[in-house]
Amino acid sequence: MKPNTPKSAWQKTRKLFNDIHLWIGLASGIIVVLVCLSGTLYVFNTELKEMANPELYKVTAPAAAKAMPVESLIKQVKESTGGKVVSIKIPADPNRTYQFMVRMKEGGKDKKEGKLATAGAGNEQAGKGKEGKEDNKREGKGDKGKGGKPEEGKRPSAFAVNPYTGEVIGNISEVKGATASFMKTMFSLHRWLLLDRIEKPIFGELENRKLGSYISGAATILFTIGVITGMVIWFPQRIKSWKQGLKVKWSGSWKRTNHDLHNSLGFYSCIFLFLMGITGPQWSFPWYREALRKTLGTYQPEGFEPPKDPVSTVVAGAAPLNLSDYLKKADAALPYEGDYSISLPKDSASAIAVMKNKTGFFAPAAGDKVLLDQYTGSVLKTEVFKDKPFNERVSGSIKALHLGDVYGMFTKIIYFLACLIATSLPVTGTLIWLNKLKKKRKKKVKQVPAMQLSA
């Protein structure tokens, strides 16, 4: 293009988006690298926990043996822990342990429970582990109420149980070790940039945890804008040139290879990077979370009371059914193989809630729910996730969309690769910018003698 040729509207637009892309990339690059690197490792958090503590998750099913009745297992868990069982997770795989969620009584752990809590020391915690417990504590959910009694919102402890022997293997919510420490550090780096580990406030009275959350949240918003502007820049002016943005020229100079890596890898991962970026800031900013829900049409104002679930019909002298009977009823309503999560009723009128999740490499994270009458086993309500409106499905999948387990291991692998690419983008982008600066300097050096001669 000749020096005096006026730029087209597309070229001007592309230049504007290129400048935006450049400066927000430079402003957020270091933070994005830290957040994306920790996120890359945290994608397989669950799998790493299980690798570190196989004894808490896997058992060898005896030949021709059947699992003990759940009622018998509940009794043994109560005797071992001294707490109240509130829910049970029953896997479809016969070679996995059952998980019993137990709300501990006032006074902490008894001797038996104390031993279980440290069983397998040196290993990683599992279930809804320590990070979740810390989150609840920060929100005031884990504090004691009046009279020193635990509040209703306190997260229960998860205990692994051998379904064939009834042995309570350990408290998988509190096991510590090298893997646990490392993953906790990655979680802290991802959420708060490790600022939560500094006790003295850095800025006034602002809690360091919030400060880290604000910084990471702001960087994520800039990163999302960078993804959008990057796609505009990637789109070629001439349609016939689009293939150039889909491949990496390995035979060229390192500058060309670096440019292609930034350009092509950014294109291939853009959808997943956008989903990660658009969902992430909701954990940093309440206003963002509210705006996201309003956009999806699922926002509920403070004080809103959702419709109450149906309750069981209390019959004088009637006794609840066995849990195996509830599972049969749930199977009839949800006829597919999957993992169960049974929430026990809080009182004599509450319904039995059974959640069921499909299993497999492509299994969706979202489960289906059935409410059953605890006396008759009749289906009171069925919630099938795929039958919900699209906006409700998206709203209910925000966490899964951010973590990458929307469709099990399949999307986890994709997210892992996308996070890896996201970690590299600030590096390759900075190199592109530095190379352009060198070119501009060389042009200026060449122009100075020419101007002096003309003078």
C-alpha positions as CSV (number, residue, x, y, z in Angstrom):
1,M,0.0,0.0,0.0
2,K,1.3,3.4,-1.0
3,P,2.2,5.9,1.9
4,N,-0.5,8.4,0.9
5,T,-3.2,5.9,0.2
6,P,-6.1,6.6,2.5
7,K,-7.0,3.7,4.9
8,S,-10.3,1.9,4.4
9,A,-12.9,1.8,7.2
10,W,-12.0,-1.8,7.9
11,Q,-8.3,-0.9,8.3
12,K,-9.1,1.9,10.7
13,T,-11.4,-0.4,12.7
14,R,-8.7,-3.1,12.8
15,K,-6.1,-0.6,13.9
16,L,-8.4,0.5,16.7
17,F,-9.0,-3.0,17.9
18,N,-5.3,-3.8,17.5
19,D,-4.4,-0.9,19.8
20,I,-7.0,-2.0,22.4
21,H,-5.8,-5.6,22.2
22,L,-2.2,-4.5,22.7
23,W,-2.6,-2.2,25.7
24,I,-5.0,-4.3,27.7
25,G,-2.7,-7.3,27.0
26,L,0.3,-5.4,28.3
27,A,-1.7,-4.1,31.3
28,S,-3.0,-7.5,32.4
29,G,-0.3,-9.9,30.9
30,I,1.5,-10.9,34.1
31,I,-1.7,-11.4,36.1
32,V,-3.2,-13.4,33.2
33,V,-0.2,-15.7,33.1
34,L,-0.5,-16.4,36.8
35,V,-4.2,-16.9,36.8
36,C,-4.1,-19.1,33.6
37,L,-1.2,-21.2,34.8
38,S,-2.8,-22.0,38.1
39,G,-6.1,-22.6,36.3
40,T,-4.4,-25.0,33.9
41,L,-3.2,-27.2,36.8
42,Y,-6.4,-26.9,38.8
43,V,-8.5,-28.3,35.9
44,F,-7.5,-31.8,37.1
45,N,-7.9,-31.0,40.8
46,T,-10.3,-33.9,41.4
47,E,-8.2,-36.4,39.5
48,L,-5.0,-35.4,41.3
49,K,-6.8,-35.7,44.7
50,E,-7.8,-39.3,43.8
51,M,-4.3,-40.2,42.6
52,A,-2.9,-39.0,45.9
53,N,-5.4,-40.9,48.0
54,P,-6.6,-44.0,46.1
55,E,-7.5,-45.8,49.3
56,L,-10.2,-43.1,50.0
57,Y,-11.9,-43.6,46.7
58,K,-11.3,-47.1,45.4
59,V,-12.1,-50.5,46.8
60,T,-11.9,-54.0,45.3
61,A,-15.3,-55.5,45.1
62,P,-15.3,-59.1,46.4
63,A,-16.4,-61.7,43.9
64,A,-20.2,-62.1,43.9
65,A,-20.5,-59.8,46.9
66,K,-23.2,-57.2,47.3
67,A,-22.9,-53.9,49.0
68,M,-24.3,-53.7,52.6
69,P,-27.7,-52.1,53.0
70,V,-27.3,-48.3,53.2
71,E,-29.1,-48.2,56.5
72,S,-26.5,-50.5,58.1
73,L,-23.7,-48.3,56.7
74,I,-25.4,-45.2,58.1
75,K,-25.5,-46.8,61.5
76,Q,-21.8,-47.6,61.4
77,V,-20.9,-44.1,60.2
78,K,-22.8,-42.6,63.1
79,E,-21.1,-44.9,65.6
80,S,-17.7,-44.1,64.2
81,T,-18.0,-40.3,63.8
82,G,-20.6,-39.4,66.4
83,G,-22.2,-37.0,63.9
84,K,-25.4,-36.9,61.8
85,V,-25.5,-38.3,58.3
86,V,-27.2,-35.8,56.0
87,S,-26.5,-37.2,52.6
88,I,-24.9,-40.2,50.8
89,K,-23.1,-40.4,47.5
90,I,-23.5,-43.9,45.9
91,P,-21.3,-44.4,42.8
92,A,-22.4,-46.6,39.8
93,D,-18.9,-48.1,39.8
94,P,-18.8,-51.1,42.2
95,N,-15.1,-50.5,42.8
96,R,-15.5,-47.1,44.4
97,T,-16.2,-46.1,48.0
98,Y,-19.4,-44.5,49.2
99,Q,-19.2,-41.0,50.6
100,F,-21.2,-40.0,53.6
101,M,-21.7,-36.4,54.4
102,V,-21.7,-36.0,58.2
103,R,-22.6,-32.9,60.2
104,M,-20.5,-33.1,63.3
105,K,-21.9,-32.4,66.7
106,E,-20.8,-29.5,69.0
107,G,-17.4,-30.1,70.6
108,G,-15.5,-31.1,67.5
109,K,-14.2,-34.5,66.8
110,D,-14.3,-37.5,69.2
111,K,-11.4,-39.8,69.4
112,K,-12.5,-42.1,66.7
113,E,-13.3,-39.3,64.3
114,G,-10.0,-37.6,65.1
115,K,-8.2,-40.8,64.0
116,L,-10.2,-40.9,60.8
117,A,-9.5,-37.3,60.0
118,T,-5.8,-38.0,60.0
119,A,-6.1,-41.4,58.3
120,G,-3.9,-41.4,55.2
121,A,-2.0,-38.3,56.4
122,G,0.3,-37.0,53.6
123,N,-2.5,-37.2,51.1
124,E,-4.9,-34.7,49.5
125,Q,-8.3,-33.8,50.9
126,A,-11.3,-34.7,48.7
127,G,-15.0,-34.2,48.1
128,K,-16.0,-30.6,48.8
129,G,-12.7,-30.0,50.5
130,K,-10.9,-27.4,52.5
131,E,-11.1,-24.6,49.9
132,G,-14.9,-24.8,50.1
133,K,-14.8,-24.9,53.9
134,E,-12.7,-21.8,53.9
135,D,-15.1,-20.1,51.6
136,N,-18.0,-20.8,53.9
137,K,-16.1,-19.7,56.9
138,R,-15.3,-16.4,55.2
139,E,-19.0,-15.9,54.4
140,G,-19.9,-16.6,58.0
141,K,-21.5,-19.9,57.3
142,G,-19.0,-21.9,59.3
143,D,-19.2,-19.8,62.4
144,K,-21.0,-20.9,65.6
145,G,-24.4,-19.5,66.4
146,K,-25.9,-18.7,69.7
147,G,-25.1,-21.1,72.4
148,G,-22.0,-22.4,70.7
149,K,-24.0,-24.6,68.3
150,P,-23.0,-24.9,64.7
151,E,-25.2,-23.0,62.3
152,E,-27.3,-24.8,59.8
153,G,-25.1,-23.7,56.9
154,K,-21.9,-25.3,58.2
155,R,-20.5,-27.7,55.5
156,P,-20.6,-31.3,56.6
157,S,-17.5,-33.5,56.6
158,A,-17.2,-36.2,53.9
159,F,-16.3,-39.7,55.0
160,A,-15.2,-42.5,52.7
161,V,-16.8,-45.9,53.5
162,N,-16.2,-49.4,52.1
163,P,-19.7,-50.5,51.0
164,Y,-18.8,-54.2,51.4
165,T,-17.4,-54.2,54.9
166,G,-18.8,-51.0,56.4
167,E,-15.4,-49.8,57.3
168,V,-15.1,-46.0,57.7
169,I,-11.8,-45.4,55.8
170,G,-11.3,-41.8,56.6
171,N,-12.4,-38.2,56.6
172,I,-11.6,-37.1,53.1
173,S,-12.5,-33.5,53.8
174,E,-9.6,-33.0,56.1
175,V,-6.7,-35.1,54.9
176,K,-3.5,-33.1,54.3
177,G,-0.3,-33.6,52.4
178,A,2.0,-32.5,49.6
179,T,-0.7,-32.7,46.9
180,A,-3.2,-30.9,49.1
181,S,-0.8,-28.1,49.9
182,F,0.2,-27.7,46.2
183,M,-3.4,-27.6,45.0
184,K,-4.4,-25.2,47.8
185,T,-1.6,-22.9,46.7
186,M,-2.8,-23.1,43.1
187,F,-6.3,-22.3,44.2
188,S,-5.1,-19.3,46.2
189,L,-3.0,-18.1,43.3
190,H,-5.9,-18.4,40.9
191,R,-8.5,-16.7,43.2
192,W,-6.4,-14.2,45.3
193,L,-2.9,-14.2,43.8
194,L,-1.6,-15.5,47.1
195,L,-2.5,-12.2,48.8
196,D,-4.8,-14.1,51.2
197,R,-1.6,-15.4,52.8
198,I,-0.5,-11.9,53.9
199,E,-2.0,-11.1,57.2
200,K,-1.4,-7.3,57.4
201,P,-3.7,-5.3,55.0
202,I,-1.8,-3.8,52.1
203,F,-4.2,-1.0,51.3
204,G,-6.0,0.6,54.3
205,E,-8.6,-1.7,55.8
206,L,-9.2,-3.6,52.6
207,E,-8.9,-7.3,53.2
208,N,-6.0,-8.8,51.2
209,R,-8.2,-11.6,50.0
210,K,-10.6,-9.1,48.5
211,L,-7.8,-7.1,47.0
212,G,-6.4,-10.2,45.3
213,S,-9.9,-11.1,44.1
214,Y,-10.4,-7.6,42.7
215,I,-7.1,-7.7,40.8
216,S,-7.6,-11.1,39.3
217,G,-11.2,-10.3,38.5
218,A,-10.2,-7.0,36.7
219,A,-7.5,-8.8,34.8
220,T,-10.0,-11.5,33.7
221,I,-12.3,-8.9,32.4
222,L,-9.5,-7.3,30.4
223,F,-8.5,-10.8,29.2
224,T,-12.1,-11.4,27.9
225,I,-12.0,-8.1,26.0
226,G,-8.6,-9.2,24.7
227,V,-10.2,-12.4,23.4
228,I,-13.0,-10.5,21.6
229,T,-10.6,-7.9,20.1
230,G,-8.2,-10.7,19.1
231,M,-10.9,-12.3,17.1
232,V,-11.6,-9.1,15.2
233,I,-7.9,-8.7,14.5
234,W,-7.6,-12.3,13.3
235,F,-10.4,-12.0,10.8
236,P,-8.7,-11.3,7.4
237,Q,-9.5,-8.4,5.2
238,R,-9.6,-10.8,2.3
239,I,-11.7,-13.9,2.8
240,K,-9.3,-16.0,0.5
241,S,-6.5,-15.3,3.1
242,W,-8.3,-16.9,6.0
243,K,-6.3,-20.1,5.8
244,Q,-3.2,-18.2,6.9
245,G,-4.6,-17.7,10.3
246,L,-5.2,-21.4,10.9
247,K,-1.7,-22.8,10.6
248,V,1.8,-22.3,12.0
249,K,4.7,-21.9,9.6
250,W,7.4,-23.8,11.4
251,S,9.9,-23.4,8.6
252,G,9.9,-19.6,8.9
253,S,11.9,-17.4,11.2
254,W,11.3,-17.6,15.0
255,K,9.4,-14.3,14.7
256,R,7.0,-15.7,12.1
257,T,6.6,-18.9,14.1
258,N,5.9,-16.9,17.3
259,H,3.3,-14.7,15.4
260,D,1.6,-17.8,14.0
261,L,1.5,-19.5,17.4
262,H,-0.2,-16.4,18.9
263,N,-2.6,-16.0,16.0
264,S,-3.6,-19.6,15.3
265,L,-3.6,-21.0,18.8
266,G,-5.6,-18.0,19.9
267,F,-8.2,-18.7,17.2
268,Y,-8.6,-22.4,18.0
269,S,-9.1,-21.8,21.8
270,C,-11.1,-18.5,21.6
271,I,-14.5,-20.0,22.4
272,F,-13.2,-21.8,25.5
273,L,-11.2,-18.8,26.6
274,F,-14.2,-16.6,26.2
275,L,-16.3,-18.9,28.4
276,M,-13.6,-19.0,31.1
277,G,-13.2,-15.2,31.0
278,I,-16.9,-14.3,30.9
279,T,-17.8,-16.5,33.9
280,G,-14.7,-15.9,36.1
281,P,-15.3,-12.4,37.4
282,Q,-18.6,-13.4,39.1
283,W,-16.5,-14.7,42.0
284,S,-14.7,-11.3,42.3
285,F,-17.5,-8.8,41.9
286,P,-21.1,-9.1,43.3
287,W,-22.2,-6.5,40.7
288,Y,-20.8,-8.7,37.9
289,R,-22.6,-11.7,39.2
290,E,-25.8,-9.8,39.5
291,A,-25.4,-8.4,35.9
292,L,-24.7,-11.9,34.6
293,R,-27.8,-13.3,36.1
294,K,-29.9,-10.4,34.9
295,T,-28.5,-11.0,31.4
296,L,-29.5,-14.6,31.6
297,G,-32.9,-13.7,33.0
298,T,-32.3,-15.7,36.2
299,Y,-31.7,-12.9,38.7
300,Q,-33.7,-13.0,41.9
301,P,-33.8,-9.9,44.1
302,E,-32.8,-10.1,47.8
303,G,-35.6,-11.5,49.9
304,F,-37.1,-13.5,47.0
305,E,-38.6,-16.8,48.2
306,P,-38.5,-19.6,45.6
307,P,-41.5,-22.0,45.4
308,K,-41.4,-24.5,48.1
309,D,-40.8,-28.1,47.3
310,P,-43.6,-30.6,47.8
311,V,-43.6,-32.5,51.1
312,S,-44.3,-36.1,52.1
313,T,-47.8,-37.1,53.2
314,V,-47.5,-37.9,56.9
315,V,-49.5,-41.0,57.8
316,A,-49.9,-42.0,61.4
317,G,-47.9,-45.0,62.3
318,A,-46.2,-45.2,58.8
319,A,-42.4,-45.7,58.6
320,P,-40.1,-44.4,55.9
321,L,-39.0,-46.9,53.2
322,N,-35.6,-48.4,52.8
323,L,-33.1,-46.3,50.8
324,S,-32.9,-49.1,48.2
325,D,-36.6,-48.7,47.5
326,Y,-36.1,-45.0,46.9
327,L,-33.3,-45.8,44.4
328,K,-35.6,-48.1,42.5
329,K,-38.2,-45.4,42.3
330,A,-35.5,-42.9,41.1
331,D,-34.4,-45.4,38.5
332,A,-37.9,-45.7,37.2
333,A,-38.1,-41.9,36.8
334,L,-34.6,-41.6,35.5
335,P,-33.9,-44.8,33.5
336,Y,-30.1,-44.6,32.9
337,E,-27.0,-45.7,34.7
338,G,-25.4,-43.1,37.0
339,D,-24.1,-42.0,40.3
340,Y,-26.6,-41.2,43.1
341,S,-26.6,-38.5,45.8
342,I,-29.3,-39.0,48.4
343,S,-30.3,-36.1,50.7
344,L,-31.9,-37.4,53.8
345,P,-35.1,-35.6,55.0
346,K,-34.7,-33.0,57.7
347,D,-37.9,-33.9,59.4
348,S,-40.9,-36.2,59.1
349,A,-42.6,-34.1,56.4
350,S,-39.7,-33.5,54.1
351,A,-39.2,-35.3,50.8
352,I,-36.3,-37.6,49.9
353,A,-34.2,-35.9,47.3
354,V,-32.3,-38.1,44.9
355,M,-29.8,-36.6,42.5
356,K,-28.5,-38.7,39.6
357,N,-25.6,-38.0,37.3
358,K,-24.6,-39.8,34.2
359,T,-21.2,-41.4,34.1
360,G,-18.6,-41.8,31.3
361,F,-16.0,-39.8,29.3
362,F,-18.7,-37.5,27.8
363,A,-20.9,-37.4,30.9
364,P,-22.5,-34.0,31.6
365,A,-21.8,-32.4,35.0
366,A,-25.4,-31.4,35.5
367,G,-27.6,-34.0,37.2
368,D,-31.3,-34.7,37.3
369,K,-33.3,-34.6,40.5
370,V,-36.3,-36.5,41.9
371,L,-38.2,-35.7,45.0
372,L,-39.9,-38.8,46.6
373,D,-42.4,-39.2,49.4
374,Q,-40.5,-40.8,52.2
375,Y,-43.4,-43.0,53.2
376,T,-44.8,-44.2,49.9
377,G,-41.9,-43.6,47.5
378,S,-44.2,-41.9,45.1
379,V,-42.6,-39.2,42.8
380,L,-43.5,-35.8,44.0
381,K,-41.4,-33.8,41.6
382,T,-38.9,-34.5,38.8
383,E,-36.3,-32.0,37.5
384,V,-34.6,-33.1,34.3
385,F,-31.8,-30.7,33.5
386,K,-32.1,-30.9,29.7
387,D,-35.8,-30.1,29.9
388,K,-35.1,-26.7,31.6
389,P,-35.1,-23.5,29.5
390,F,-31.8,-22.7,27.9
391,N,-31.1,-19.6,30.1
392,E,-31.6,-21.7,33.2
393,R,-29.4,-24.4,32.0
394,V,-26.6,-21.9,31.3
395,S,-27.1,-20.1,34.6
396,G,-27.0,-23.5,36.4
397,S,-23.8,-24.4,34.6
398,I,-21.7,-21.3,35.3
399,K,-19.3,-23.1,37.5
400,A,-19.0,-26.0,35.2
401,L,-18.4,-23.7,32.2
402,H,-15.6,-22.0,34.1
403,L,-13.9,-25.2,35.4
404,G,-14.3,-27.2,32.2
405,D,-16.3,-30.2,33.5
406,V,-19.4,-29.5,31.4
407,Y,-19.1,-32.8,29.7
408,G,-16.7,-34.8,32.0
409,M,-13.2,-35.7,31.0
410,F,-13.8,-34.7,27.4
411,T,-14.2,-31.0,28.1
412,K,-11.6,-31.1,30.9
413,I,-8.9,-32.1,28.4
414,I,-10.1,-29.3,26.0
415,Y,-10.0,-26.8,28.9
416,F,-6.6,-27.9,30.0
417,L,-5.2,-27.3,26.5
418,A,-7.0,-24.0,26.2
419,C,-5.7,-22.8,29.6
420,L,-2.2,-23.9,28.4
421,I,-2.6,-21.7,25.3
422,A,-4.0,-18.9,27.4
423,T,-0.9,-19.0,29.5
424,S,1.3,-18.6,26.4
425,L,-0.7,-15.8,24.7
426,P,0.7,-12.9,26.9
427,V,4.2,-14.2,26.3
428,T,3.9,-14.6,22.5
429,G,1.9,-11.3,22.3
430,T,4.6,-9.4,24.1
431,L,7.3,-10.8,21.8
432,I,5.3,-9.6,18.8
433,W,5.0,-6.1,20.3
434,L,8.8,-6.0,21.1
435,N,9.6,-7.0,17.5
436,K,7.3,-4.3,16.1
437,L,9.1,-1.7,18.4
438,K,12.5,-2.8,17.0
439,K,11.2,-2.4,13.4
440,K,9.9,1.1,14.1
441,R,13.2,2.1,15.6
442,K,15.1,0.8,12.6
443,K,12.9,2.8,10.3
444,K,13.5,6.0,12.2
445,V,17.2,5.5,12.1
446,K,17.1,5.0,8.4
447,Q,14.9,8.1,7.9
448,V,17.1,10.5,9.8
449,P,20.1,10.5,7.3
450,A,17.7,10.8,4.3
451,M,16.1,13.9,5.9
452,Q,19.5,15.4,6.6
453,L,20.5,14.9,2.9
454,S,17.3,16.5,1.7
455,A,18.0,19.5,4.0
